[in-house]
Amino acid sequence: MGFPARVGRATRDGRHTSRRSVAQLWLSTLLVAWTASATPAQQPVNHDHTRASQPSSEPSGASSLADNRFAWPSMSDIKRVLWMQDYNTRIVLWGTTTLGLAAGIAGTFLLLRKRSLLGDVVGHASLPGVAIAFLVMESGQPGNGKWLPGLLLGASIAGVAGMASTVAIRSLTRIKEDAALAITLGSFYGLGIVLFTIIQDLPTGSQAGLANFIYGSAASINQGDVGLIWRVAIVAILAAGLLFKEFGLLCFDERFAASQGWPVVLIDLILMGLVVAVCVIGLRSVGLLLVVALLIIPAAAARFWTDKLSRMTLCAAAIGVISCYVGAASSALFSRLAAGAVIVLAGSALFCVSLFVGTRRGVLVQWYTRRQLNRRIAAQHLLLAFFEIIESRAIPGSPLPSADSAVKFDELLSRRSWPASRLLDSVRIALATAVLESLSDRVYRLTALGQVAARRAARNYRLWELYLLEHADVAPAQVDRDAEQIEHVLDRTTIAELDVLLFKKYPQMDPGQPDPAPPGNRPGLLS
């Protein structure tokens, strides 16, 4: 169920970031969407001052689970929603997108703090706070129990209490954090269900509409709710901006921050306060079951695009805004879709896109990076094999024979102990990059470019081997033969000392010989 853009009506709408957590969020979203579609609609509330509500021609009770008709919106309806021409559409889109902005920023630090499930605990723990706040306001002044600021205040207090309970259980007992989270979440949520059962027995309980805090009801957001969301979002953005460096230090190295005299506990409390605030204002839009998804999914998706904290924060905020806009607009166009659930599904879709095509940690990028790395290592090993074969033909104490000596495929195969198919692939790549040239069937020799690369590869490997043996006390059997440019790893003094040792062990190699090939002219196979 959603909010149609043509008729401004409010309805009752229907949760480090791992792939398993996202799968659980998908299942929770589908469950909430199904539950919300089975919830009867409230009476329409007309927020559209430019168009009067049109009465439905369907008889009462015609909409049910059996009514699965799906009507596509017209082009005029799409334009009205995208350009926010209706009052109710503007209110809902502004409110939800602002919530997505704040959730993306707060969720970034929550994810890096490795407290992703803490948002779920805060959301579930807020349920008894909403119920208690309703009972208190209803007992003091009957009929005013649904005053939103009071309900949100109760949710905030209960959320803080749930978070404090988790910390206390973890600190005072030997119970681990995951078990403490489960205990707190189940206890507070169970208490909330009991209190909601009591509320339903009150004379005004059936009219309370508090179930919107469980499933979310973005369509019922009014101008006052948007103002409240804006104020909380502005506070969250300002706090994140002013304490950005402190939050980053807390997330990455808490012990170092404490050793430098930073008030780690106070900074942590401020961060958790932001999380509680975002969770509380998100109850009205997506519900307590899905608010954790709005916190974590944008931040987890942004992690695939960058490793820089500032860019990740901006990217998470953008993904949160796009998710809320797409979800709320889709719910406006298709009235049977729950806005809160569609918002989370839109965020999950962006997460899947980021998972595969993210420029930093995406699956495709990682596959391509590993492929290029394996090719580069294989090329280095192939060149080293060529150099060692040519070197083995030299008479001890005499200079190396000509570097363009022909080498057979079988000699390379016995030298590297590779499968023939793998060695053949490496040779093909070397031929394509002009490092080798073919003399006859399975007989090859180094080109001028290949001679430079082979000598450099041998020098790097042997310098690295000497360093590990002489300075790192590594056993010869544990020396890794893979090496990049040794100059990027060791200082010049150490390299000069290693060059002397290298000349003593391999007299045919000149010590300290500079790289004959400029960096821009090195074969692409090794770059």
N, C-alpha and C positions, 0 to 999 in steps of 0.2 A: 504494500500500500504506500502511496506517496502523496504528493500534493499537486493536483492539476494546475497548470498555469492559467487555463481559461477561467476557471472558477476558483476563487481564493478560498479554499476550504481547508480546515485542519482535520487530520485523521490520526489514528493511533497506529504508529509504525512498530513494525517489529521495532572471535572475538576476533651483541657478539655477539635471537637473530639468526637462528639456525633454520634450515629447511624444514626440520620437524616441527618447529614452533609455527611456521607459516602454514603448514598443512593443517595443524590443529586450529588455527585461526580460520581457515577456509571452512572446515567442518562446522565450527561454531557459527559462522556467518550464514551458512545454508540453513542451519537449525533455526536461527533467529528469523531469517527471511520467511521460512515456512510457518513459524509460530505467529509472526506478525500478519501474514496473509489470512490466517484463521481468526484474527481478532476482529470483532465487529467495529465498524467505523463510528466515530463520534459525530455529533451534529456539526454541520459546516459552519465555519466562522468566516464571515466575509471581510477580507482585508483589502479587496480590490475596489478602490474608490472610483475607477473609471468604467467598470463593467459590473452589472448586478449579477448575483448568483442565479443560475438557471436551474430550475427544479428538474430532478431526474425523472425520466419517463418510465423507468423500471419500477416494478412493484417492490414494496418493502420486503427485504429478505431474499431478493433475487440474487445478490452477490454471495457466493459460497465457494467452497473448495471445488465443487463440481462445475462452477462457472469459470472455465479456463479460456474464455475468449481473449484474444490479444489484438488490440487495435493499434495500428501504426498512426503516429501523429501526422498532421498535415504540415506542409511547409510553413504556413503562417504560424502554427503553434510552435514549431522549432525556432522561428525567428523571435517570437515573443519571449521564449524562455532564454535563448542565448543572449538577447539584448536586454533582458530583465525589464520588460515593459509593464509587467503586472506587479502590483504592490507586494503581494504575498511572495512572489518569486524573488523579488529584490531582497526582502527581509531574510528569507531562508538562505539564499545564496551568500549574502554578506555575512550572515552569522556563521554558517558552516565553513566558508573559506577562511574566515578569521580564526576559527577554532583549529582548522588544519595548519595554519601558519604557526600558531602557538604550540600545537602538539608536535610539529616537526622539529622545532627548536628544542623544546624540553626533552623530547624523545632521543635526540642525538646524544645528549649528555647521559641520559639514563641508559642507553645502549652501551656507550663506552664505559660506563661505570659498572657494567655487568650486573645490572639490576632490572633486567627486562620484565620479569614477572612481578616486580614490586608494584608496577602500575596496575596489574590485574588484581593484586591484593587490595590496593587502595580503592579500586572501582567496586569490588564486591563488599569491602568493609563499609563503604558509604551507604549501603542499603539500610542497615538498622538506624543510621543517623537520620536518613530521610523519614523513616517511620516514627522515630522518637520525636523529631521536630514537628511532625504533623500532629502527633498526640498532644504535645505540649501546647501548640498554638490552638488546637481545637478545644482543649480543656479550658484555656484562658479566655478565648473568644470564639464560640462556635460559629462555623461557617468561614473562618479565615485560616483554616489549616493548610490551604494550598498556596500560601504566600511564598513566592519563589525565593526571595532572599533568605527567608528563614529556613526553608528546606535545604538550600545550598549550604547555609551555615552549619546545619546539622550534619550534612554529608561531609563537609570539610573536617569537622571535629571527629567524626567516626573514622574518616580516612586516616587522619593523623594518628588516632588511637590504634588502628590496625597496623600502621607502619611501625609505631613504637612497640607494639606487641611482638612483631616479628623480630625486631632488633633485640628486645629483652629476652625472648626465648633462645635466640642464637647466642647471646652473650652470657646468660646465667646458667645455661644447661649445655650438655654435650650434643645436643641435637643440631644437625647440619642445617644450612640455610634453606635448602629445598623443602625439607620436612617442616621447618618453621613457617615457611610461606604457605604450605598446604594446610597446616593446622589453623593458622590465622584466617585464611580465606574461607575454609569450611565453617569455622566457628561463627565468624561474623555474618556470613551469608545465611547460615541456618537461623541465627537470631533474627535477621531481617525478615526471613520468610515467616517465622512465628509471629513477629509484630505485624506483618501485613495481614496475616490471618485474623488477628485481633481487630485490626482496622476494618476489615470487611464486615465484621459483626456490628460495627457502630451504625447509628442511623444515617450518617452522612458518608459512611465508608464506601458504599458502592458508587458514589459520585466523586470520589477523591481523584481518580485518574492517576494514581501514583505508579501504576504499572508502566507509564511512559518512561520512568527512570530506569526500568529494567531493559526494555526493548528499544528505547529511544523514540522520539517523536519530533523529527525535524520540521514537519509541517505545522506544528503548533507553536513554533518560535514567533514571538511578536517583537515589536520595536524595543520594548523594555529589555527583553532577553538579549537582543543584539547589542544594546548598550552595555549590559553587564559583561557579555563576552568580549566586547571591545576593550573595556577597562582592564579585565584580567589579562587579555592578550598583550596590551601595551605594557603592563607591569612585567610580564614574562619576558618580552623583548628587551625592555630596558635593563632588567636584571641580568639577562644573558649577555647583553652588550657591555655593561659596566663590569661584570665579573667574568668576562669571557676567558681571560688568561687564568684566573683562579680556578674556574670550572675545568679548564683543560688540564691544569696541573693536578687537580684532584683526581681526574679520570685516569691519567696516565701514570702518575707516580705519587701516591698519597704519602708514602713514608718520607720521600724527599721533601715534600711540602711541609710535613710536620717538623722535619729536622731543620728547615729554614725558618721556623717560627710562624708559619702561616696558621691561622685559626681553622684547622681542618674540620673540626666538628661543626663550627658555625657555618662554614661554606657548604658542608654537606647538608645541614638543616635547611639552608636557603634553597639549595637545589631540590631537595625533597619537597619543600613547600611549593615550588613551581610545579612539580609533578602532581601534587595533590590538587592545586588550583586548576590545572588543565583537565584532570580527571573529573573534577566536580562540574565544571562548565560543559564538559562533554557528555554528561549524563542525559541532558535534555535532548541532545541531537542524535547520538548513536547508542545510548544506553550503557549501563555498567558492564554488560556482557561483551561489548565490542570496543570499549574505549581504549583498552590496552593495545588493540590492533592499530588504532589511529596514532598511538604513541610510538610504536615499535616499527611498523611496516615502512613508513617514509624514511626513518633513519637507517634501517637495514638496507633499503633500496639504494640510498645515497652512498652507502659504504662501497658499492660496486663501482662507483664512478670516480672516486678520489680518495687519497690518503691524507689530505690536508684538512685540518679541523674546520677552518673557516669556510672552505668550499663545501665540505660535507654538511655543515649546518645550513648554509644557504640552499643547497640541493635538497636536503630533507624538508625544509620549509616550503620550497617550490613543489615538491611531490605531494606534500600534505595539502597545499592549496588546490592543486590540479585534481587530486583524488576527491576532495570535498565538492569541488565545482562540478566535475563529471558525474559524481554520484547523485548530488542534489538535483542537477539538471535532468538526469535520466529519470529520476523519480518523479519530476514534474511532468515529463513527457509521457511516462507510462505509469498510470495511477495505481496499478496493482503492485508496483515494486516498492519495498520498504526503503526509505531514504538512507537510514543508518547502515543497513546491510549492503546497499549498493555502493555507498561511500567506501566501505571496507573492501568490497570486491574490486572497485576501481583501483584502490591502493595496491591490492594484491596483484592485479594485472600489471601495474607499473613495476612492482617488485619482480615479476617474472621476466619482463622485458629487460630490466636492469641485470637480472641474474645471468642472462645469456649474452647481452651486448654491452654490458658495462665496460667502459674503457680502461678500468684499472683492475678489477677483480672478476670481470665477467667470464663465463665459461668459455666463450669463443676466444677471448683475448688470452686467457691462460693457456688454452690449447695451442694457439698460434705461438705464444712466447716459448712454451716448452718445446714445440716443434723446431723453432729457430735455434734454441739453445742446444738441442740434441744434434742438429745439423752442424752447428759451429764446433761442438766438441768432437764430433766424428771427423770433421775436416782437419782439426788440429791433430788428432790421432793419426789420420792418414798421412799428413805431411811429416809428422814425426817418424812414422814407419819408413817413408821414403828416405829421410835423412839417415836413419839408423842403418838401413840396408846399404846405402852408398858408403857410409862410414865403415861398415864391417868389411868392405872390400879393400880398404886402404891397408898398406903395410904399416905395422906399428912404428911410430916415430917419424913417418913421412906425411906430407900434406894429403888432404882428402883428394880423391880422384875427381874428375870433372863432375859438377853437380847435375849435368844433364844425362848422366848414365841411365841406360834403359833398365826398367824394373818390370818383371813379369807379375802377372796377377797372382800366380801361385806363391811367389815370394811374399807378397803383401798378405796373402791369406795365412801363411804360416807365421808371419811376424805378429799379426794382430789377434789371431785366434777368433776371428769373427765368423758368423755365418756368411756363406758366399753371397746370399742375396743382400745382406746389409752392406757388405763391402762393395758390391757392385753398385748399389744406390749411391754410396759415398763417392765412388769413382765417377759416376755419371754427373753428379753435382759439381765435382772438381773440374771435369771437362767443360761443363757449361759456364763456369766462372773463370775460365782461362788460366787455371792453376796447373792443370795437366794438359798434355797433348798425347794423342794416341799415335804410336808408330806402326803397329800392326795389330793383329787380333790378340787382345789381352796383353799388350806390351805398351808401357807408358813411360813418359819421362816428364820432369818438371820443366815448366816454362820459366822465363826470366822472372816473372812475377812469383811463380811457385817456389823458385830457389830462395828468394828473399823471405817468403812466408815460412818455408820449411826451416831455414836457419834460425829465424826468430822463434819459431815454436820450440825447437830443440833447446835454444838458450833459455827460454822462459821455464820450460819443464825442469831443466837441470838446475837452474838457480833456485827454483822453488824446492826441489828435492834436497839440495844442499842446505837451504835455510831450515827445513823441517828436521833434518838430521843433526845439524850443528847447533842450532839455536833453540829449537822447540823440543828436542829430545824425543822425537817420534821414531818408533821402530821402522826399519826399512820396509817391512811388509805392509805397514799402514800408511805409507806415503801415497797421497792421491796424485795421479798423473795428470789430472786436469788443472790447467793454469791459464790465467789471462795474462795481461801485461803486468809483469812483475813490478814495474815502476809505480803502478797504482796501489800497490800493497805495502811496499817497503820503502824506507828512506834511502837517499843516495849513498850515505856512508855504508850502510849494510850491504847495498848492492855492489859497491866497490870491493868490499871484503869478499863477497861471494864470487865476484868475477875472478879474483886472484885464486881462490880455491878451485873454481871451474877450470882455469887454465892449467893448474897443476894436475887435475884429474883427467882433463881432456885437452892435451897440448895442441890438437889440431884446431881448436876454437880460440879465436883471438879474444883476450879479456877486454871487456868494456867496449866492444864493437858497437857503434851506434846503429840504429835501425836504418837500413839503406832506403826503405820505402817511406815516403811521407804518409801521414795518417790518411789523407784523402785518396791515396793511390793503392791502399791495401786491398786485397781481394775481398769482395763482399761476403765470401764464404766465411771469413774469419771476423767480420765486423759485427 
